[in-house]
Amino acid sequence: MIRGGFLSAAERADLKTVIRHPSEIHGVARRATGILLLDDGLSCAEVARVLYLDDDTVRTWHKHYRSGGLDELTRFDCHGRQGYLSEAQERALSAHLARRVHRDTGEVRAHILATHGIAYSHSGCIKLMRRLGFEYRRPKGLPA
């Protein structure tokens, strides 16, 4: 449980400035409101109920604020994780896909597993192909 009163007067003033600034990004003001409500003594569940969020989200905001202050709270740079293949492996796969057309992602996944020893899921393979500049479309059946 997060106990209230963890903010200094200067930190509270900074967060209130963020909330009252009319051009501030809505998400930042919402996060600042959540931190202020936690500091007022509300529990994560109560803050989540007030802001119509999940309590894990409020805990995450608190963790980010404690680790990096207001700068960390205003960061929205979630870009996913690093891919499984190295750049050289991705280039080799791109060259292979440019030479040979595969029927479905199962064939591409089998090629990656046989060549590089890395297993991809169906959706992961589609995302990889999109990142490499290839387009996957499910084939449409034609009437006989």
Backbone as a printed PyTorch tensor [residue, N CA C, xyz], in Angstrom:
tensor([[[  0.8430,  -1.1740,   0.0000],
         [  0.0000,   0.0000,   0.0000],
         [  0.8900,   1.2400,   0.0000]],

        [[  0.4900,   2.2320,  -0.7450],
         [  1.2430,   3.4740,  -0.8440],
         [  0.6650,   4.4500,   0.1810]],

        [[  1.4940,   4.9020,   1.0720],
         [  1.0450,   5.8360,   2.1140],
         [  1.0790,   7.2620,   1.5780]],

        [[  0.1050,   8.0620,   1.9620],
         [  0.0240,   9.4510,   1.5430],
         [  1.1010,  10.3050,   2.1890]],

        [[  1.2510,  11.5010,   1.6790],
         [  2.2060,  12.4390,   2.2430],
         [  3.6250,  12.2560,   1.7720]],

        [[  3.8310,  11.6000,   0.6370],
         [  5.1920,  11.3570,   0.1670],
         [  5.7430,  12.4950,  -0.6870]],

        [[  4.8910,  13.4770,  -1.0660],
         [  5.3360,  14.5850,  -1.8960],
         [  5.7650,  15.7720,  -1.0350]],

        [[  6.7900,  16.4560,  -1.4990],
         [  7.1740,  17.7060,  -0.8490],
         [  6.2490,  18.8090,  -1.3600]],

        [[  6.3050,  19.9550,  -0.7350],
         [  5.4600,  21.0810,  -1.1570],
         [  5.8160,  21.5090,  -2.5810]],

        [[  7.0990,  21.4750,  -2.9230],
         [  7.5290,  21.8560,  -4.2730],
         [  7.0290,  20.8540,  -5.3130]],

        [[  7.0880,  19.5610,  -4.9850],
         [  6.5970,  18.5380,  -5.9080],
         [  5.0940,  18.6760,  -6.1210]],

        [[  4.3520,  18.9360,  -5.0410],
         [  2.9020,  19.1390,  -5.1700],
         [  2.6080,  20.3440,  -6.0640]],

        [[  3.3660,  21.4190,  -5.8670],
         [  3.1660,  22.6300,  -6.6770],
         [  3.4420,  22.3510,  -8.1490]],

        [[  4.5090,  21.5770,  -8.4440],
         [  4.8280,  21.2200,  -9.8340],
         [  3.6990,  20.4230, -10.4610]],

        [[  3.1780,  19.4500,  -9.7260],
         [  2.1000,  18.6190, -10.2570],
         [  0.8130,  19.4250, -10.4550]],

        [[  0.5220,  20.3250,  -9.5460],
         [ -0.6710,  21.1740,  -9.7040],
         [ -0.5350,  22.0920, -10.9110]],

        [[  0.6860,  22.5530, -11.1780],
         [  0.9300,  23.3730, -12.3640],
         [  0.6410,  22.5780, -13.6280]],

        [[  1.0480,  21.3220, -13.6450],
         [  0.7930,  20.4600, -14.7960],
         [ -0.7120,  20.2930, -15.0030]],

        [[ -1.4460,  20.0860, -13.9290],
         [ -2.8870,  19.8650, -14.0320],
         [ -3.5910,  21.1160, -14.5430]],

        [[ -3.1640,  22.2770, -14.0970],
         [ -3.8560,  23.5210, -14.4350],
         [ -3.4150,  24.1300, -15.7590]],

        [[ -2.3350,  23.6160, -16.3380],
         [ -1.8260,  24.1730, -17.6010],
         [ -2.7670,  23.7650, -18.7270]],

        [[ -3.3890,  24.7180, -19.4200],
         [ -4.4230,  24.3750, -20.3890],
         [ -3.9220,  23.6250, -21.6200]],

        [[ -2.6590,  23.7840, -21.9900],
         [ -2.1730,  23.1140, -23.1900],
         [ -1.4690,  21.7970, -22.8720]],

        [[ -1.5170,  21.3600, -21.6280],
         [ -0.8320,  20.1250, -21.2330],
         [ -1.5440,  18.9170, -21.8570]],

        [[ -0.7720,  17.9200, -22.1910],
         [ -1.3320,  16.6850, -22.7270],
         [ -2.2630,  16.0870, -21.6810]],

        [[ -3.4300,  15.6330, -22.1270],
         [ -4.4310,  15.1020, -21.2000],
         [ -3.8680,  13.9650, -20.3510]],

        [[ -3.1090,  13.0870, -20.9430],
         [ -2.5680,  11.9470, -20.2070],
         [ -1.6220,  12.3520, -19.0920]],

        [[ -0.8430,  13.4040, -19.3220],
         [  0.0930,  13.8680, -18.2970],
         [ -0.6830,  14.4600, -17.1280]],

        [[ -1.6900,  15.2580, -17.4240],
         [ -2.5010,  15.8460, -16.3640],
         [ -3.2180,  14.7580, -15.5740]],

        [[ -3.6550,  13.7300, -16.2440],
         [ -4.3320,  12.6270, -15.5700],
         [ -3.3770,  11.8830, -14.6480]],

        [[ -2.1570,  11.6630, -15.1200],
         [ -1.1560,  11.0000, -14.2820],
         [ -0.8120,  11.8530, -13.0680]],

        [[ -0.6630,  13.1560, -13.2840],
         [ -0.3520,  14.0580, -12.1760],
         [ -1.4950,  14.0670, -11.1630]],

        [[ -2.7230,  14.0350, -11.6390],
         [ -3.8730,  13.9620, -10.7380],
         [ -3.8220,  12.6860,  -9.9160]],

        [[ -3.4750,  11.5850, -10.5470],
         [ -3.3680,  10.3160,  -9.8310],
         [ -2.3190,  10.3660,  -8.7300]],

        [[ -1.1790,  10.9570,  -9.0130],
         [ -0.1140,  11.0660,  -8.0090],
         [ -0.5610,  11.9590,  -6.8550]],

        [[ -1.2300,  13.0680,  -7.1690],
         [ -1.7200,  13.9570,  -6.1180],
         [ -2.7660,  13.2570,  -5.2450]],

        [[ -3.6480,  12.4870,  -5.8600],
         [ -4.6500,  11.7580,  -5.0790],
         [ -3.9960,  10.7130,  -4.1780]],

        [[ -2.9490,  10.0600,  -4.6790],
         [ -2.2080,   9.1170,  -3.8370],
         [ -1.5740,   9.8420,  -2.6550]],

        [[ -1.0240,  11.0180,  -2.9270],
         [ -0.3950,  11.7880,  -1.8650],
         [ -1.4250,  12.2790,  -0.8380]],

        [[ -2.6590,  12.4820,  -1.2900],
         [ -3.7270,  12.8870,  -0.3640],
         [ -4.1670,  11.7490,   0.5470]],

        [[ -3.6860,  10.5380,   0.2760],
         [ -3.9920,   9.4160,   1.1450],
         [ -4.9490,   8.4010,   0.5610]],

        [[ -5.4070,   8.6020,  -0.6670],
         [ -6.2820,   7.6090,  -1.2910],
         [ -5.4680,   6.3760,  -1.6620]],

        [[ -6.0840,   5.2270,  -1.6410],
         [ -5.4080,   3.9950,  -2.0400],
         [ -5.3660,   3.9160,  -3.5600]],

        [[ -4.5650,   3.0070,  -4.0790],
         [ -4.4750,   2.8200,  -5.5300],
         [ -5.8330,   2.4240,  -6.1010]],

        [[ -6.5540,   1.5840,  -5.3880],
         [ -7.8760,   1.1610,  -5.8550],
         [ -8.8410,   2.3390,  -5.8990]],

        [[ -8.7810,   3.2150,  -4.9050],
         [ -9.6730,   4.3760,  -4.8870],
         [ -9.3290,   5.3580,  -6.0000]],

        [[ -8.0430,   5.5980,  -6.2190],
         [ -7.6250,   6.4830,  -7.3070],
         [ -8.0540,   5.8930,  -8.6440]],

        [[ -7.8760,   4.5980,  -8.7870],
         [ -8.2620,   3.9300, -10.0330],
         [ -9.7710,   4.0570, -10.2580]],

        [[-10.5460,   3.9110,  -9.2020],
         [-11.9990,   4.0250,  -9.3240],
         [-12.3810,   5.4510,  -9.7290]],

        [[-11.7480,   6.4510,  -9.1360],
         [-12.0530,   7.8460,  -9.4370],
         [-11.6900,   8.1880, -10.8870]],

        [[-10.5480,   7.6860, -11.3570],
         [-10.0700,   8.0060, -12.7030],
         [-10.5010,   6.9860, -13.7540]],

        [[-11.3070,   5.9930, -13.3470],
         [-11.7740,   4.9390, -14.2560],
         [-10.6060,   4.2010, -14.9030]],

        [[ -9.7050,   3.7300, -14.0510],
         [ -8.5190,   3.0120, -14.4980],
         [ -8.3860,   1.7080, -13.7310]],

        [[ -7.3710,   0.9730, -14.0600],
         [ -6.9890,  -0.2180, -13.3250],
         [ -6.0050,   0.1980, -12.2320]],

        [[ -6.0820,  -0.4280, -11.0700],
         [ -5.1870,  -0.0250,  -9.9800],
         [ -3.7240,  -0.3200, -10.2850]],

        [[ -3.4410,  -1.2990, -11.1510],
         [ -2.0520,  -1.5550, -11.5510],
         [ -1.4750,  -0.3670, -12.3340]],

        [[ -2.3130,   0.3110, -13.0860],
         [ -1.8740,   1.4930, -13.8190],
         [ -1.4430,   2.5850, -12.8520]],

        [[ -2.2200,   2.7690, -11.7970],
         [ -1.8840,   3.7940, -10.8030],
         [ -0.5750,   3.4320, -10.1070]],

        [[ -0.3900,   2.1550,  -9.7860],
         [  0.8650,   1.7220,  -9.1610],
         [  2.0540,   1.9720, -10.0900]],

        [[  1.8580,   1.7230, -11.3700],
         [  2.9190,   1.9500, -12.3490],
         [  3.2690,   3.4350, -12.4240]],

        [[  2.2570,   4.3000, -12.4250],
         [  2.5190,   5.7410, -12.4240],
         [  3.3350,   6.1340, -11.1970]],

        [[  2.9630,   5.5910, -10.0490],
         [  3.6750,   5.9140,  -8.8130],
         [  5.1240,   5.4430,  -8.8970]],

        [[  5.3280,   4.2350,  -9.4140],
         [  6.6850,   3.7060,  -9.5520],
         [  7.5210,   4.5910, -10.4750]],

        [[  6.9320,   5.0020, -11.5940],
         [  7.6530,   5.8770, -12.5240],
         [  7.9570,   7.2280, -11.8810]],

        [[  6.9990,   7.7700, -11.1490],
         [  7.2190,   9.0640, -10.5110],
         [  8.3190,   8.9730,  -9.4610]],

        [[  8.3250,   7.9090,  -8.6750],
         [  9.3460,   7.7560,  -7.6380],
         [ 10.7200,   7.5440,  -8.2500]],

        [[ 10.7890,   6.9020,  -9.4100],
         [ 12.0950,   6.6330, -10.0130],
         [ 12.6640,   7.8200, -10.7680]],

        [[ 11.7920,   8.6560, -11.3860],
         [ 12.3320,   9.7340, -12.2050],
         [ 11.6370,  11.0640, -12.0750]],

        [[ 10.7080,  11.1910, -11.1640],
         [ 10.0220,  12.4620, -10.9640],
         [  9.0780,  12.7980, -12.0990]],

        [[  8.8380,  14.0730, -12.2650],
         [  7.8840,  14.5550, -13.2630],
         [  8.3300,  14.2180, -14.6820]],

        [[  9.6360,  14.2160, -14.9290],
         [ 10.1350,  13.8680, -16.2690],
         [  9.7400,  12.4480, -16.6520]],

        [[  9.8610,  11.5370, -15.7220],
         [  9.5100,  10.1460, -16.0000],
         [  7.9960,   9.9890, -16.1490]],

        [[  7.2430,  10.7830, -15.4230],
         [  5.7860,  10.7110, -15.4820],
         [  5.2600,  11.2180, -16.8190]],

        [[  5.9740,  12.1170, -17.4630],
         [  5.5160,  12.6940, -18.7310],
         [  6.0350,  11.9460, -19.9500]],

        [[  6.7680,  10.8830, -19.7460],
         [  7.3430,  10.1330, -20.8620],
         [  6.3210,   9.1380, -21.4090]],

        [[  6.1170,   9.1870, -22.7220],
         [  5.2020,   8.2730, -23.4160],
         [  5.9460,   7.5740, -24.5470]],

        [[  7.0810,   6.9830, -24.2720],
         [  7.8940,   6.4070, -25.3400],
         [  7.9260,   4.8840, -25.2990]],

        [[  6.7760,   4.2710, -25.2600],
         [  6.7120,   2.8080, -25.2900],
         [  6.8010,   2.3620, -26.7440]],

        [[  7.8990,   1.7650, -27.1150],
         [  8.1010,   1.3580, -28.5020],
         [  8.2150,  -0.1510, -28.6600]],

        [[  7.8810,  -0.8980, -27.6680],
         [  8.0190,  -2.3400, -27.7700],
         [  9.4280,  -2.7820, -27.4360]],

        [[  9.6850,  -4.0330, -27.6710],
         [ 10.9830,  -4.5620, -27.3020],
         [ 11.8090,  -4.8440, -28.5460]],

        [[ 13.0550,  -5.1920, -28.3270],
         [ 13.9710,  -5.5330, -29.4000],
         [ 13.5280,  -6.8360, -30.0510]],

        [[ 13.6520,  -6.9440, -31.3600],
         [ 13.2760,  -8.1600, -32.0690],
         [ 14.2260,  -9.3100, -31.7740]],

        [[ 13.7960, -10.5040, -32.1250],
         [ 14.6170, -11.6870, -31.8810],
         [ 15.7930, -11.7840, -32.8510]],

        [[ 15.5940, -11.3600, -34.0920],
         [ 16.6260, -11.4940, -35.1120],
         [ 17.5870, -10.3090, -35.0760]],

        [[ 18.8420, -10.5690, -35.3820],
         [ 19.8190,  -9.4860, -35.4950],
         [ 19.6000,  -8.7750, -36.8340]],

        [[ 20.2890,  -7.6630, -37.0230],
         [ 20.1450,  -6.9190, -38.2840],
         [ 20.6000,  -7.7570, -39.4740]],

        [[ 21.6830,  -8.4990, -39.3150],
         [ 22.1800,  -9.3460, -40.4070],
         [ 21.1680, -10.4450, -40.7270]],

        [[ 20.5740, -11.0370, -39.7070],
         [ 19.5620, -12.0700, -39.9220],
         [ 18.3300, -11.4770, -40.5990]],

        [[ 17.9350, -10.2640, -40.2200],
         [ 16.7890,  -9.6160, -40.8610],
         [ 17.0750,  -9.3220, -42.3280]],

        [[ 18.3130,  -8.8990, -42.6370],
         [ 18.6770,  -8.6500, -44.0440],
         [ 18.6220,  -9.9420, -44.8490]],

        [[ 19.1280, -11.0260, -44.2610],
         [ 19.0990, -12.3160, -44.9500],
         [ 17.6640, -12.7700, -45.1700]],

        [[ 16.8050, -12.5780, -44.1760],
         [ 15.3910, -12.9560, -44.3210],
         [ 14.7190, -12.0930, -45.3790]],

        [[ 15.0230, -10.8030, -45.4270],
         [ 14.4460,  -9.9150, -46.4460],
         [ 14.8490, -10.3670, -47.8480]],

        [[ 16.1190, -10.7250, -48.0020],
         [ 16.5790, -11.2090, -49.3140],
         [ 15.8670, -12.5040, -49.6870]],

        [[ 15.6860, -13.3910, -48.7320],
         [ 14.9840, -14.6530, -48.9940],
         [ 13.5290, -14.3840, -49.3790]],

        [[ 12.8520, -13.4990, -48.6370],
         [ 11.4460, -13.2180, -48.9290],
         [ 11.2790, -12.5020, -50.2630]],

        [[ 12.2890, -11.7290, -50.6780],
         [ 12.2270, -11.0580, -51.9760],
         [ 12.3770, -12.0660, -53.1140]],

        [[ 13.1390, -13.1590, -52.8810],
         [ 13.3460, -14.1860, -53.9050],
         [ 12.1930, -15.1690, -53.9860]],

        [[ 11.5860, -15.4780, -52.8670],
         [ 10.5930, -16.5560, -52.8230],
         [  9.3210, -16.0760, -52.1440]],

        [[  8.1860, -16.3600, -52.7700],
         [  6.8920, -16.0240, -52.1980],
         [  6.3990, -17.2230, -51.3970]],

        [[  6.0280, -16.9770, -50.1600],
         [  5.5060, -18.0300, -49.2930],
         [  3.9910, -17.9560, -49.2550]],

        [[  3.3640, -19.1250, -49.1160],
         [  1.9100, -19.2010, -49.0750],
         [  1.3190, -18.5610, -47.8350]],

        [[  1.9420, -18.8070, -46.6960],
         [  1.4140, -18.2870, -45.4410],
         [  2.5640, -18.0660, -44.4610]],

        [[  2.2240, -17.5380, -43.3020],
         [  3.2710, -17.2510, -42.3230],
         [  3.8540, -18.5260, -41.7340]],

        [[  3.1390, -19.6300, -41.8270],
         [  3.6740, -20.8990, -41.3370],
         [  4.9540, -21.2710, -42.0530]],

        [[  4.9810, -21.0550, -43.3660],
         [  6.1910, -21.3430, -44.1390],
         [  7.3230, -20.3910, -43.7620]],

        [[  6.9920, -19.1280, -43.5590],
         [  8.0200, -18.1510, -43.1690],
         [  8.5640, -18.4970, -41.7930]],

        [[  7.6750, -18.8460, -40.8790],
         [  8.0900, -19.2200, -39.5270],
         [  8.9680, -20.4620, -39.5540]],

        [[  8.6140, -21.4350, -40.4000],
         [  9.4240, -22.6520, -40.5190],
         [ 10.8100, -22.3240, -41.0750]],

        [[ 10.8660, -21.4030, -42.0370],
         [ 12.1600, -20.9990, -42.6020],
         [ 13.0180, -20.3190, -41.5330]],

        [[ 12.4180, -19.4230, -40.7600],
         [ 13.1750, -18.7280, -39.7050],
         [ 13.6750, -19.7230, -38.6700]],

        [[ 12.8400, -20.6750, -38.2990],
         [ 13.2390, -21.6790, -37.3120],
         [ 14.3680, -22.5540, -37.8490]],

        [[ 14.2630, -22.9910, -39.1230],
         [ 15.2950, -23.8560, -39.7060],
         [ 16.6040, -23.0960, -39.9300]],

        [[ 16.5090, -21.8430, -40.3550],
         [ 17.7040, -21.0690, -40.6950],
         [ 18.3850, -20.4660, -39.4770]],

        [[ 17.5700, -19.8680, -38.5790],
         [ 18.1440, -19.0990, -37.4740],
         [ 17.8940, -19.7300, -36.1040]],

        [[ 17.0470, -20.7500, -36.0510],
         [ 16.7710, -21.4160, -34.7780],
         [ 15.9180, -20.5950, -33.8250]],

        [[ 15.1270, -19.6670, -34.3630],
         [ 14.2820, -18.8080, -33.5390],
         [ 12.8320, -19.0540, -33.9180]],

        [[ 12.0000, -19.3070, -32.9010],
         [ 10.5830, -19.5890, -33.1390],
         [  9.7730, -18.3030, -33.0070]],

        [[  8.9560, -18.0220, -34.0030],
         [  8.0580, -16.8690, -33.9970],
         [  6.6150, -17.3510, -33.9300]],

        [[  5.7740, -16.5420, -33.3030],
         [  4.3360, -16.8190, -33.3270],
         [  3.7680, -16.2940, -34.6430]],

        [[  2.5200, -16.6360, -34.9170],
         [  1.8670, -16.1730, -36.1360],
         [  1.8340, -14.6450, -36.1810]],

        [[  1.3500, -14.0250, -35.0990],
         [  1.2450, -12.5600, -35.0790],
         [  2.6330, -11.9120, -35.0650]],

        [[  3.5920, -12.5290, -34.3830],
         [  4.9460, -11.9960, -34.3560],
         [  5.5850, -12.0160, -35.7390]],

        [[  5.2960, -13.0550, -36.4990],
         [  5.8330, -13.1640, -37.8530],
         [  5.2190, -12.0970, -38.7640]],

        [[  3.9310, -11.8430, -38.6130],
         [  3.2780, -10.7970, -39.4070],
         [  3.8860,  -9.4440, -39.0810]],

        [[  4.1170,  -9.1740, -37.7900],
         [  4.7220,  -7.8990, -37.3920],
         [  6.1480,  -7.7820, -37.9180]],

        [[  6.9050,  -8.8740, -37.8850],
         [  8.2620,  -8.8650, -38.4180],
         [  8.2500,  -8.5540, -39.9090]],

        [[  7.3730,  -9.2220, -40.6540],
         [  7.2990,  -8.9910, -42.0940],
         [  6.9040,  -7.5460, -42.3990]],

        [[  5.9820,  -6.9900, -41.6200],
         [  5.5720,  -5.5970, -41.8170],
         [  6.7430,  -4.6580, -41.5420]],

        [[  7.5030,  -4.9450, -40.4760],
         [  8.6500,  -4.1120, -40.1370],
         [  9.7200,  -4.1650, -41.2300]],

        [[  9.8360,  -5.3210, -41.8950],
         [ 10.8240,  -5.4760, -42.9610],
         [ 10.3320,  -4.9300, -44.3000]],

        [[  9.0890,  -4.4620, -44.3410],
         [  8.5640,  -3.8600, -45.5610],
         [  7.7530,  -4.8010, -46.4260]],

        [[  7.4020,  -5.9690, -45.9220],
         [  6.5940,  -6.9160, -46.6610],
         [  5.1560,  -6.8430, -46.1630]],

        [[  4.2500,  -7.2360, -47.0310],
         [  2.8410,  -7.1610, -46.6800],
         [  2.2550,  -8.5720, -46.6930]],

        [[  1.5560,  -8.8930, -45.6460],
         [  0.9230, -10.2130, -45.5670],
         [ -0.5720, -10.0280, -45.7200]],

        [[ -1.1290, -10.7850, -46.6440],
         [ -2.5770, -10.8010, -46.8020],
         [ -3.0230, -12.2470, -46.8690]],

        [[ -4.0700, -12.5170, -46.1670],
         [ -4.6340, -13.8580, -46.2130],
         [ -5.2020, -14.0920, -47.6110]],

        [[ -4.8540, -15.2060, -48.2390],
         [ -5.3810, -15.4720, -49.5760],
         [ -6.8960, -15.6390, -49.5530]],

        [[ -7.5500, -15.1420, -50.5840],
         [ -9.0020, -15.2660, -50.6830],
         [ -9.3330, -16.4330, -51.6050]],

        [[-10.2980, -17.2010, -51.1660],
         [-10.7290, -18.3270, -51.9890],
         [-11.5210, -17.8690, -53.1970]],

        [[-11.3370, -18.5670, -54.2930],
         [-12.0730, -18.2520, -55.5160],
         [-13.0550, -19.3750, -55.7870]],

        [[-14.2250, -19.0480, -56.3180],
         [-15.1830, -20.1130, -56.6390],
         [-14.6540, -21.0150, -57.7430]],

        [[-14.9380, -22.2880, -57.6080],
         [-14.4330, -23.2600, -58.5860],
         [-15.2610, -23.2500, -59.8540]]])
